[in-house]
Structures are given as C-alpha cells and as structure tokens.
C-alpha cells in the first residue's frame, strides 16, 4: 500500500491523531514565519535612530522579503528529497541564527545580514509547515486543517506590529529580535514530535545551485523594481525599467536551464499544468489585493476620513482578521462537501462586489459600514487561501508537496509586490492628473506617514483630502478588478472532488 492510499483510508480517530501529532509541531513555525515579517515594522524608526540610518531603512524589510521568496523553492525541493520534518528543523535553526545576529548587530550591514538569514529561514518555515499538513492528512480533510494554519498565520501577522511596538517602547528595538529566540526554542521539541515519513533519500541527488542563482537573479531585481515603482517618482523610472529588464533576462535563462537540468529546482511541468498555473495566478490576485489594501488603507482612513491612528487601527481589524475567518469557513465547507474551487470563486466574487460598493459609495459610507464592507471583502479573499493550497498540493501529488507549497508562496509574494506597486502608481497617477503638486505631496505622505498632515496649511490639507478621496475610489476599483479576475480564474480551474 502506498503512502497516499494509506493516508486516504484513515479512520476519523486515526486522522485526528495524525493531525494533532503534526499540528503542534508546525503551528509555532508558521506563527514565527508570520511574525518575522511584521514585528519589525513598528521598530523601524527606533532602528533608524539607533544605527544612524534613514535612507536605506526599507532594506530591513526588502532583504527579508527577497530571501524568503528565494528560500521557498529551495526548501520545497530539499524537503521532498530529504524529509520535510528535517528541513523544518533546519529552517528553525537558520531563523534563530538570523534573529540573534539581528539583535546583536553593531552596524546596519550586520543587521541586513541577519535579516537575510531570518528571511531564508522564514521562507522555509512557511513552506514546510504547509507541506507537512498535506503530508499528515488526506486531501479532503486538509481543508479545515489548512484553515487552522491560515488562521494562525493571519492572526500572528496582525499581532506582529503590536508586539513590535510594545517591545520597542519598553525594551528597545533589539528586544524585537531577542524575543523570537525563546519561541524558536519551544518550537524545536514540538517539531521533533512530528512523525517521520518515507522520503526519496538523497543518494545520487545533485542540488541545482545554478537554478538557485538564476532564480535569485530573477526574484531580487523584480521585487526591487516593484519597490522603485512604489516610490512614485519619475526619477525612479529608469532604475525600475533596468531592474525589470535584468529580471526578465534572468527569468529567460532560468526557464532554459530548468528545462534541461538533471535535478531542477523548479518542477516546470507541474507549474505549467493549467490547474496549478491558474490556481497560483488566482492566489496572486487575491493576496495582492488584500496586501495592497492593508498597505494604503491607513493613509485613507487618517488623511481622508480624519481618524486618529488608534481609531484607524480599530477600523482595519475586520480587514485584518477577515482573511482568517474566510479561510476557516472555506476549509470547513471543503471537508463537508468534497469540492473546493467553487468556494474560491464565490468568495472572490463576494469580495469584488464589496470593494466595488466601496469604490462607488465611499464618500457616503459611515465608518461602521465601510468596516463591514472591508471585512466582507477580506472574508471573500480569505476563502481562496486553503482552496488554492490544497488544489495545488493534490495536483503535485505526495512526492511534490514541498514544491507545490513553495509555488503557492512564491505567487502570493509576487502578487502582493505587484499589486501594491500598481495601486500605489494608480493613486499617484490619479492625484497627479488633477494637480501635479498633489501628486508630489502624496509621495511625501507615503514616505513620512499621516504625521505630515498637521504641518500643512488648511487649504492644502483640504485639497489633498478631496484629491485623495477620488484617488482612493479608483484604488478600491482596482482592488475590485483584481478580486474579480481571481474569481474568473477560479471558473477556469477544472472542478475536482477531493
């Protein structure tokens, strides 16, 4: 009896036992992967003051993002060959080393090195956690169990900035990194309790180092190009185009090499399957729309609606937590019905409708109704998360669970970067089309935050508020189009029973 058939014939009691032997081991890992990304955000001003760096501060976030994106297929491939539990432990070790190096960093360069290590470990943690749940339970039951992972990740992402702010205020910015180490120490014995599974073994395996270098050469310039676009400056355009061209050349070389590599890093036949490709594009649209809204919504709430930062944070809670609710709901429905993609289609259609209502009616909406509509949109987008993860895992099969999980993570990262850049450019373009001065002022607002507003003249503040109102209606429409595109893609994925 194969591993897959053995898993699929589990009794309910055996299934619960298998899951709860695995979930406590992967839950701390997925929480760490989520917190790593967001906990540093509220510590950035203190880091700038402590290390005397301002202009390059965004690299603290960018370095992590690039490294995590590159790590996903590396850990996915190695986990499929050498064992996913083993690679989860490696990822924990790399993350711990990165956190310690960041906490003790005497200079900005050392801090960046630590963040690169943290990102590499964090990318491995997220990929292996998703793959290990797929390894423990059959496809139909993965819905609700993967939903627990989605809920853990989303909740931890929301709590990260709060924890980072509290630690920075009371103990300094280095405490943000030191505080991660006890959690990592707790995660190790829990990960060791995850059952061992049969693997291919590493005999004769040749790692695709050239594939990793070419993949990094594609990812890093692409993410940096998106970052340049978000600067909302024509002066940044030549560099953005140069980075995009470099990324395109690296992608071309990568695809040519991977097609003939003896042990390819990327499973191109799997990625090219219509089910996998359309599912990954779907999750790029959904995750991109959600992250872009979370990025720019604080500016809208404080600059256009005049809310205090604390009130804006409360109003964003439905958007922040709705994804977890949607993931849990879709996972439960998948387990009950045995179908998956209709829930992504319906959820994203619901999200598109809610965002369209915000785009058309924003000036007339009360704060509570706005929060409700944003929460509905987040629930709809969250429905797609477990659906895509399980659909791609089923297409990949048991032997390629790591590669399948890595592909989903990569498309989500790329979708978030691209959507954030596109919505930022849309906001800037809409403002600048009416008044070039307002466009320049919006660029300052993105860089300096809403704290810029009290220093403006009342007339300029009113003009910016009115201009931003129209611009954000266009941005909400753009997010609605992304969600609608994801819903349409879901209709193009063949319906299959789990």
Beta strands, then each sheet from edge to edge (+ up, - down):
end
